Amino acid sequence: MNYVVLQVILKEKLWGTGSGNLTELEKAINAQADRGYRLHTISTVASGSKGFGGGDRIQATMVFEKLP
């Protein structure tokens, strides 16, 4: 395969600002880098709240390209 497409859902912290699980995004990127892919494109979209205590979600869609 020349390209891999992945989606990671980031959950915003209950208190304060920022994502509560940026390490999940980092792990996904590093896992593909270990397989010989580089991040080609990343797109994010807010996907709303899951109710009380759920926090907002951000969906990150990433396209990785195989290194030559």
PyRosetta script that sets phi, psi and omega in degrees:
from pyrosetta import init, pose_from_sequence

init()
pose = pose_from_sequence("MNYVVLQVILKEKLWGTGSGNLTELEKAINAQADRGYRLHTISTVASGSKGFGGGDRIQATMVFEKLP")
pose.set_psi(1, 139.0)
pose.set_omega(1, 177.6)
pose.set_phi(2, -91.6)
pose.set_psi(2, -23.2)
pose.set_omega(2, -178.9)
pose.set_phi(3, -136.1)
pose.set_psi(3, 149.5)
pose.set_omega(3, 174.4)
pose.set_phi(4, -130.2)
pose.set_psi(4, 135.4)
pose.set_omega(4, 177.4)
pose.set_phi(5, -115.9)
pose.set_psi(5, 128.5)
pose.set_omega(5, 179.4)
pose.set_phi(6, -129.5)
pose.set_psi(6, 151.2)
pose.set_omega(6, 172.1)
pose.set_phi(7, -123.9)
pose.set_psi(7, 137.3)
pose.set_omega(7, 176.5)
pose.set_phi(8, -127.1)
pose.set_psi(8, 132.9)
pose.set_omega(8, 177.6)
pose.set_phi(9, -98.9)
pose.set_psi(9, 121.2)
pose.set_omega(9, 178.4)
pose.set_phi(10, -100.1)
pose.set_psi(10, 131.1)
pose.set_omega(10, 179.8)
pose.set_phi(11, -103.1)
pose.set_psi(11, 127.6)
pose.set_omega(11, 178.7)
pose.set_phi(12, -71.6)
pose.set_psi(12, 147.9)
pose.set_omega(12, 178.9)
pose.set_phi(13, -59.4)
pose.set_psi(13, 148.1)
pose.set_omega(13, 177.1)
pose.set_phi(14, -66.0)
pose.set_psi(14, -43.3)
pose.set_omega(14, 179.1)
pose.set_phi(15, -116.6)
pose.set_psi(15, 138.1)
pose.set_omega(15, 178.7)
pose.set_phi(16, 87.6)
pose.set_psi(16, -160.3)
pose.set_omega(16, -177.8)
pose.set_phi(17, -123.4)
pose.set_psi(17, 166.0)
pose.set_omega(17, 178.1)
pose.set_phi(18, 93.8)
pose.set_psi(18, 171.6)
pose.set_omega(18, -178.2)
pose.set_phi(19, -84.3)
pose.set_psi(19, 143.5)
pose.set_omega(19, 178.3)
pose.set_phi(20, -87.2)
pose.set_psi(20, -8.6)
pose.set_omega(20, -177.0)
pose.set_phi(21, -140.2)
pose.set_psi(21, 45.8)
pose.set_omega(21, 177.0)
pose.set_phi(22, -61.5)
pose.set_psi(22, -23.3)
pose.set_omega(22, 178.6)
pose.set_phi(23, -63.6)
pose.set_psi(23, -28.7)
pose.set_omega(23, 177.0)
pose.set_phi(24, -65.2)
pose.set_psi(24, -39.8)
pose.set_omega(24, 177.4)
pose.set_phi(25, -65.8)
pose.set_psi(25, -44.1)
pose.set_omega(25, 178.9)
pose.set_phi(26, -60.7)
pose.set_psi(26, -42.6)
pose.set_omega(26, 179.6)
pose.set_phi(27, -63.6)
pose.set_psi(27, -40.9)
pose.set_omega(27, 179.9)
pose.set_phi(28, -64.2)
pose.set_psi(28, -42.9)
pose.set_omega(28, 179.7)
pose.set_phi(29, -66.0)
pose.set_psi(29, -46.2)
pose.set_omega(29, -179.1)
pose.set_phi(30, -66.4)
pose.set_psi(30, -34.6)
pose.set_omega(30, 178.3)
pose.set_phi(31, -63.4)
pose.set_psi(31, -41.3)
pose.set_omega(31, 178.7)
pose.set_phi(32, -70.8)
pose.set_psi(32, -36.5)
pose.set_omega(32, 177.0)
pose.set_phi(33, -62.1)
pose.set_psi(33, -39.4)
pose.set_omega(33, 177.3)
pose.set_phi(34, -63.7)
pose.set_psi(34, -26.2)
pose.set_omega(34, 179.5)
pose.set_phi(35, -89.8)
pose.set_psi(35, 2.6)
pose.set_omega(35, 177.2)
pose.set_phi(36, 91.8)
pose.set_psi(36, 22.0)
pose.set_omega(36, 177.9)
pose.set_phi(37, -112.3)
pose.set_psi(37, 150.7)
pose.set_omega(37, 173.0)
pose.set_phi(38, -119.0)
pose.set_psi(38, 152.6)
pose.set_omega(38, 179.8)
pose.set_phi(39, -70.0)
pose.set_psi(39, 120.7)
pose.set_omega(39, -178.7)
pose.set_phi(40, -95.9)
pose.set_psi(40, -47.2)
pose.set_omega(40, -176.6)
pose.set_phi(41, -147.0)
pose.set_psi(41, 143.7)
pose.set_omega(41, 172.7)
pose.set_phi(42, -134.4)
pose.set_psi(42, 137.4)
pose.set_omega(42, 179.1)
pose.set_phi(43, -132.8)
pose.set_psi(43, 140.7)
pose.set_omega(43, 178.8)
pose.set_phi(44, -126.2)
pose.set_psi(44, 150.3)
pose.set_omega(44, 176.6)
pose.set_phi(45, -146.6)
pose.set_psi(45, 139.5)
pose.set_omega(45, 175.6)
pose.set_phi(46, -75.6)
pose.set_psi(46, 130.7)
pose.set_omega(46, -177.6)
pose.set_phi(47, -114.7)
pose.set_psi(47, 17.5)
pose.set_omega(47, 171.6)
pose.set_phi(48, 87.0)
pose.set_psi(48, 179.4)
pose.set_omega(48, -175.7)
pose.set_phi(49, -97.8)
pose.set_psi(49, 154.4)
pose.set_omega(49, 177.1)
pose.set_phi(50, -105.5)
pose.set_psi(50, 22.1)
pose.set_omega(50, 177.6)
pose.set_phi(51, 97.4)
pose.set_psi(51, -170.3)
pose.set_omega(51, -175.9)
pose.set_phi(52, -56.4)
pose.set_psi(52, 127.5)
pose.set_omega(52, 177.5)
pose.set_phi(53, 74.7)
pose.set_psi(53, -0.9)
pose.set_omega(53, -176.3)
pose.set_phi(54, -85.5)
pose.set_psi(54, -29.1)
pose.set_omega(54, -177.2)
pose.set_phi(55, 72.2)
pose.set_psi(55, 159.6)
pose.set_omega(55, 177.5)
pose.set_phi(56, -75.1)
pose.set_psi(56, 158.5)
pose.set_omega(56, 178.7)
pose.set_phi(57, -116.3)
pose.set_psi(57, 144.3)
pose.set_omega(57, 172.6)
pose.set_phi(58, -123.8)
pose.set_psi(58, 126.2)
pose.set_omega(58, 179.2)
pose.set_phi(59, -98.1)
pose.set_psi(59, 120.1)
pose.set_omega(59, 177.5)
pose.set_phi(60, -105.4)
pose.set_psi(60, 120.9)
pose.set_omega(60, 176.0)
pose.set_phi(61, -107.8)
pose.set_psi(61, 125.5)
pose.set_omega(61, -175.2)
pose.set_phi(62, -123.3)
pose.set_psi(62, 139.6)
pose.set_omega(62, 174.1)
pose.set_phi(63, -113.0)
pose.set_psi(63, 125.2)
pose.set_omega(63, 178.3)
pose.set_phi(64, -109.6)
pose.set_psi(64, 141.8)
pose.set_omega(64, -178.6)
pose.set_phi(65, -113.8)
pose.set_psi(65, 135.4)
pose.set_omega(65, 178.7)
pose.set_phi(66, -66.2)
pose.set_psi(66, 130.5)
pose.set_omega(66, 177.2)
pose.set_phi(67, -74.7)
pose.set_psi(67, 144.6)
pose.set_omega(67, -179.4)
pose.set_phi(68, -68.1)
pose.dump_pdb("model.pdb")
